[in-house]
């Protein structure tokens, strides 16, 4: 066996093992989307500086990806970046060496994060600008040194003298690459780290601007994440009645077209309108009377023709919360359309969240969910008792576990599964009273809301959850409510406040999905609600007559439609490039899709 064959065999085994490890972890679909985007970003960063020999930001991007996302994603970003960028520079025997070296760079980033987590707690904090730059410089030098070794293996007689010659001749180029890594890390390293960690903390990709223009916000905005503070600090600025204030905030955020954006004044979107509607319905408002402009339900009707199961399920829940028929809404039989999405095994696209929401949507119409669907859900818990997005064997999270509890509420065969899921939630509660999406990611309002609703649905009082003497989850949400009624995503962090407030309000009101249509308002309350659509102050003063005490609220179930959080394709960004880059981008997309195709996403 020659040196070349032996080396390439070892590289092939290493790369195959890395991708198999990543695939076996069954990463969340949104993590897969981010890995593909970061790999393309790293590859394009290499191409953008092609005119400057050895000065590339790719090593920095890969190392930061591993630090923020973990070993598997970090390895995948590096290896895919090495492969795809060479569709521009040219493939050759150097490609496996570059894939392996950049894959190892992602692993180094993950190892660094583990060390920082031991010292400073999980999740690890972003490194300081200079420490990160120095580490990137050292790793960048190591990357190019590995390429020198690769050239020695591929092209020399493999003597010690030849090795010294190859490494010695490459030192100048290695130093240039290391200096470039230092400069790039100083320029954007900490901001990129915070941005990717923000994604991991939220478990959602923020790909679309409020108006729907697809933009990878985390790569462009590089917005810094606010420092977490104890819930007690936020409580000092919470309004006296957080529930009424949250409802008033939502009413005041309605746009002239009847819909809602991610924040007041932002363009309307069916996702935000749907969750705002469910939040208002939980507070007892008649959605048919939320009528700025053409009205909320007219806006919802305009988007009723979607073929996306998640959006369809959310629409059914809104329609039923408004007291309307889902069998004939805006010219659509929404129930029949949803039934069409249910597979023979009872699942919807083999995904836990869509299947749980299908149960909730069908239950809201009075149609009992199919026995196969419930059996499929009962077979999906992980070993820890929780549920994950991709089903059994994936990583459990609080959001999906809460949604499944809502879906399984009332199922006599689900007793043991429900008990284990409740125990999983109890273990996940943070010491500030809230819940993270996954362990170690820090509490947030939306995950806490889904945990509360799941517990309410199965008759377990969230008020009894006080880990190590912490406040209850409901008190945690109250503490996140700002003086204007908006519920913060986390302490010190406000994002998509309409979405967050709508989901949090259902939990604060103690009403899991599906929501029943509210009783008709009294003339005075209805008039107040109508005025509140245009005046936030007026809406804060009103309280619908159908408001009920927490103890008497429905114990039905709810779901979280993650569909709009998935990445959309950036259809307008490539055409502005010269033909060579357009062809390259197509190749990057094709290769990334092929490499990531084995991932078990349902």
PyMOL commands that set and color helices and strands:
alter all, ss='L'
color gray80, all
select helices_A, chain A and resi 3-24+29-48+58-69+71-89+94-120+129-155+160-202+217-220+231-235+242-252+270-282+287-289+296-302+309-321+334-341+352-364+371-378+398-408+412-428+445-457+462-464+467-469+473-480+497-508+523-532+536-541+550-552+563-565+579-596
alter helices_A, ss='H'
color red, helices_A
deselect
rebuild
show_as cartoon
